[in-house]
């Protein structure tokens, strides 16, 4: 197998995103480049120089349609999600390049042939009441934590920290009766409890976020074009509201000590 170097890795990510953009544009589906990738688009017109992934968001109704209709459109690109296969190890979708292999340092893919991938997060309706939102967010985060410990490997990396290794082992033993499909059903039921279209607020509930990152659902109603590595992708017109809710002052560069590649994975052509 030939290892995929970082520049080629990024080119594949951009190509996957371009295919998603084409597919959604032709079918009138809402999607957006978001999170760290949107910081890159706004601040650098592409990848954050020390970053190596692309994150997309999609309102839940569009996400459901995408999952049902995307596969088969492109010969080399496919989507996998717990809604497609309940044994999938992530609580959101991956759109990946077939013919590549991705290996992460701390997680097992449970036999799924996931390669170089773009993360696709559903955006769900969120409770308007603060207490209800915090309770929902906490319960979802707990189930996602359980899913993490279900997937994490007791590898050499973890053995370097004996306390962390033992904590991971205890978690894995405690949750061993729980199946991945059951955990995924719990996450999905909580995340989709509030209908997106009829909710006043929305959030990326299928992935842990610090604090209150809930915003008005109207943030995800209108979209603008943003440049990313010479391509034009979609972003929420009011993206500044959502980005500030997650990151605060996201336009300022972090300290030099924090400008490091942090995703622990390698990829190869099969």
C-alpha positions as CSV (number, residue, x, y, z in Angstrom):
1,X,0.0,0.0,0.0
2,X,1.1,3.5,-0.8
3,X,0.8,6.1,2.0
4,X,-1.1,9.2,1.2
5,X,0.9,12.3,2.0
6,X,-0.8,15.4,3.5
7,X,-1.1,17.5,0.3
8,X,-2.8,14.6,-1.5
9,X,-4.9,13.8,1.5
10,X,-6.2,17.4,1.5
11,X,-6.9,17.2,-2.2
12,X,-9.0,14.1,-1.7
13,X,-11.0,15.9,1.1
14,X,-11.7,18.8,-1.2
15,X,-12.8,16.5,-4.0
16,X,-15.2,14.7,-1.7
17,X,-16.6,18.0,-0.5
18,X,-17.0,19.2,-4.2
19,X,-19.0,16.0,-4.9
20,X,-21.2,16.7,-1.9
21,X,-21.7,20.3,-3.0
22,X,-22.7,19.2,-6.6
23,X,-25.1,16.6,-5.3
24,X,-26.8,18.9,-2.8
25,X,-26.9,21.8,-5.3
26,X,-28.6,19.7,-7.9
27,X,-31.2,18.5,-5.4
28,X,-31.8,21.6,-3.4
29,X,-30.4,20.1,-0.2
30,X,-29.0,22.4,2.5
31,X,-25.5,21.8,3.6
32,X,-22.6,23.9,4.9
33,X,-18.9,23.9,5.5
34,X,-18.5,24.5,9.2
35,X,-16.6,24.5,12.5
36,X,-12.8,24.4,12.0
37,X,-13.2,24.2,8.3
38,X,-15.3,27.3,8.2
39,X,-12.6,29.1,10.3
40,X,-10.2,28.1,7.6
41,X,-12.4,29.3,4.8
42,X,-13.0,32.7,6.5
43,X,-9.5,33.2,7.8
44,X,-7.3,31.4,5.2
45,X,-9.7,30.8,2.3
46,X,-8.9,27.1,2.7
47,X,-7.5,24.7,5.3
48,X,-6.2,26.1,8.5
49,X,-2.4,25.5,7.8
50,X,-2.1,23.0,10.6
51,X,-5.4,21.2,10.0
52,X,-6.1,18.1,8.0
53,X,-9.9,17.5,7.9
54,X,-13.1,19.0,6.6
55,X,-16.3,19.2,8.6
56,X,-19.8,19.7,7.1
57,X,-23.2,20.3,8.7
58,X,-26.6,19.5,7.3
59,X,-30.1,20.2,8.8
60,X,-31.6,16.9,9.8
61,X,-34.3,16.7,7.1
62,X,-31.7,17.2,4.4
63,X,-29.3,14.8,6.1
64,X,-31.9,12.0,6.1
65,X,-32.5,12.5,2.3
66,X,-28.8,12.6,1.7
67,X,-28.2,9.3,3.4
68,X,-30.9,7.6,1.4
69,X,-29.9,9.0,-2.0
70,X,-26.2,9.8,-2.2
71,X,-24.7,6.3,-2.6
72,X,-24.4,5.2,-6.2
73,X,-24.0,8.8,-7.5
74,X,-20.2,8.7,-7.7
75,X,-18.2,5.5,-8.3
76,X,-15.4,6.5,-5.9
77,X,-17.2,8.2,-3.1
78,X,-19.7,6.7,-0.5
79,X,-21.5,7.7,2.7
80,X,-21.7,5.6,5.8
81,X,-23.7,6.4,8.9
82,X,-25.5,4.7,11.8
83,X,-28.7,5.3,10.0
84,X,-27.3,3.1,7.1
85,X,-25.6,0.6,9.3
86,X,-26.4,0.6,13.0
87,X,-23.1,-1.0,13.8
88,X,-21.2,2.1,12.6
89,X,-18.8,3.4,15.2
90,X,-19.6,7.2,14.8
91,X,-22.8,9.0,15.8
92,X,-22.8,11.0,12.5
93,X,-22.0,10.3,8.9
94,X,-18.6,9.9,7.1
95,X,-18.4,10.5,3.3
96,X,-15.3,8.6,2.3
97,X,-13.1,7.8,-0.7
98,X,-13.3,4.2,-1.7
99,X,-9.9,2.6,-2.4
100,X,-8.3,4.3,0.5
101,X,-7.7,3.1,4.1
102,X,-7.7,5.3,7.2
103,X,-6.2,4.2,10.5
104,X,-6.6,6.1,13.7
105,X,-4.3,5.8,16.7
106,X,-6.9,5.2,19.4
107,X,-10.0,3.9,17.7
108,X,-11.1,0.8,15.9
109,X,-13.3,0.9,12.8
110,X,-14.9,-2.4,13.6
111,X,-14.2,-3.7,10.1
112,X,-15.7,-0.8,8.3
113,X,-13.7,0.0,5.1
114,X,-13.6,3.7,5.9
115,X,-10.9,5.7,4.0
116,X,-10.1,9.3,3.7
117,X,-13.3,11.0,4.9
118,X,-15.3,14.1,5.4
119,X,-17.4,14.3,8.6
120,X,-21.0,15.2,8.0
121,X,-23.0,16.3,11.1
122,X,-26.8,16.5,11.3
123,X,-28.2,19.7,12.8
124,X,-31.2,19.0,15.0
125,X,-33.9,21.0,16.7
126,X,-33.0,21.9,20.3
127,X,-35.1,22.7,23.3
128,X,-35.8,26.4,23.9
129,X,-35.8,26.0,27.7
130,X,-32.3,26.4,29.1
131,X,-32.7,23.7,31.7
132,X,-34.2,21.2,29.2
133,X,-31.4,22.0,26.7
134,X,-28.6,21.4,29.3
135,X,-30.3,18.1,30.4
136,X,-30.6,16.9,26.8
137,X,-27.0,18.0,25.9
138,X,-25.7,16.2,29.0
139,X,-27.5,12.9,28.3
140,X,-26.4,12.9,24.7
141,X,-22.8,13.6,25.7
142,X,-22.9,10.7,28.2
143,X,-24.1,8.3,25.5
144,X,-21.4,9.6,23.1
145,X,-18.8,9.0,25.8
146,X,-20.1,5.4,26.1
147,X,-19.7,5.0,22.4
148,X,-16.2,6.4,22.6
149,X,-15.2,3.9,25.2
150,X,-16.9,1.1,23.2
151,X,-14.6,2.0,20.3
152,X,-11.4,3.0,21.9
153,X,-8.4,0.6,21.7
154,X,-6.4,-0.4,24.7
155,X,-3.3,0.2,22.6
156,X,0.3,0.9,23.5
157,X,-0.5,4.7,23.4
158,X,-3.0,4.3,26.3
159,X,-0.6,2.1,28.3
160,X,1.8,5.0,28.5
161,X,-0.6,6.5,31.1
162,X,-1.5,3.7,33.5
163,X,-4.3,5.6,35.2
164,X,-6.0,6.4,31.8
165,X,-5.4,2.8,30.6
166,X,-7.1,1.4,33.8
167,X,-10.0,3.9,33.6
168,X,-10.5,2.9,29.9
169,X,-10.5,-0.8,30.9
170,X,-13.1,-0.2,33.7
171,X,-15.3,1.6,31.3
172,X,-15.1,-1.1,28.6
173,X,-16.0,-3.8,31.1
174,X,-18.9,-1.8,32.6
175,X,-20.5,-1.1,29.2
176,X,-19.7,-4.5,27.6
177,X,-23.4,-5.6,27.7
178,X,-24.4,-2.6,25.6
179,X,-24.3,-3.1,21.8
180,X,-23.3,-0.3,19.4
181,X,-26.7,-0.4,17.7
182,X,-28.4,0.1,21.1
183,X,-26.0,3.0,21.9
184,X,-26.7,4.6,18.5
185,X,-30.4,4.3,19.0
186,X,-30.2,6.2,22.3
187,X,-28.1,9.0,20.8
188,X,-30.4,9.3,17.8
189,X,-33.6,9.3,19.9
190,X,-32.3,12.1,22.1
191,X,-30.9,14.2,19.3
192,X,-34.1,14.0,17.2
193,X,-36.6,14.6,20.0
194,X,-37.2,18.1,18.8
195,X,-38.3,18.3,15.1
196,X,-35.9,20.6,13.3
197,X,-38.3,22.5,11.1
198,X,-40.7,23.4,13.9
199,X,-38.0,24.2,16.5
200,X,-37.0,27.8,17.4
201,X,-33.5,26.6,18.2
202,X,-31.0,24.1,16.7
203,X,-27.6,22.6,17.4
204,X,-25.1,19.9,16.4
205,X,-26.4,17.5,19.0
206,X,-24.7,14.3,17.7
207,X,-21.3,15.6,18.7
208,X,-20.1,17.0,22.1
209,X,-19.8,20.8,22.2
210,X,-18.6,22.8,25.2
211,X,-21.2,24.9,26.9
212,X,-24.3,26.2,25.2
213,X,-23.8,26.2,21.4
214,X,-27.6,26.3,20.6
215,X,-28.6,29.1,18.2
216,X,-31.7,30.2,16.4
217,X,-32.8,27.7,13.8
218,X,-33.0,30.6,11.3
219,X,-29.2,30.6,11.2
220,X,-29.5,27.5,9.0
221,X,-32.2,28.8,6.7
222,X,-30.1,31.0,4.4
223,X,-26.7,30.3,2.8
224,X,-23.9,32.2,1.1
225,X,-20.9,31.2,-0.9
226,X,-17.4,30.9,0.7
227,X,-14.1,30.2,-0.9
228,X,-12.1,27.1,0.1
229,X,-9.0,26.0,-1.6
230,X,-10.1,27.5,-4.9
231,X,-13.6,26.0,-4.7
232,X,-16.9,27.6,-3.7
233,X,-18.9,25.9,-1.0
234,X,-21.9,26.9,1.1
235,X,-21.9,28.5,4.6
236,X,-24.8,29.8,6.7
237,X,-25.4,33.4,5.9
238,X,-25.3,34.1,9.7
239,X,-22.4,31.8,10.4
240,X,-20.7,34.3,12.7
241,X,-23.4,33.7,15.3
242,X,-22.8,29.9,15.3
243,X,-19.1,30.1,15.1
244,X,-18.9,32.5,18.1
245,X,-21.2,30.2,20.1
246,X,-18.7,27.4,19.6
247,X,-15.3,29.1,19.5
248,X,-15.7,32.6,20.8
249,X,-13.1,34.8,19.0
250,X,-12.6,32.3,16.2
251,X,-10.9,34.8,13.8
252,X,-7.8,35.4,16.0
253,X,-4.9,33.0,15.5
254,X,-4.1,30.7,18.4
255,X,-0.7,30.8,20.2
256,X,2.1,29.3,18.1
257,X,2.3,26.4,20.6
258,X,-1.2,25.3,19.6
259,X,-0.7,25.4,15.8
260,X,0.0,21.7,15.5
261,X,-1.7,18.9,13.6
262,X,-3.8,17.1,16.1
263,X,-5.7,14.3,14.2
264,X,-3.9,11.0,14.9
265,X,-4.4,9.1,11.7
266,X,-2.6,7.9,8.6
267,X,-4.0,6.9,5.2
268,X,-3.0,4.7,2.3
269,X,-4.1,3.8,-1.2
270,X,-5.2,0.2,-1.3
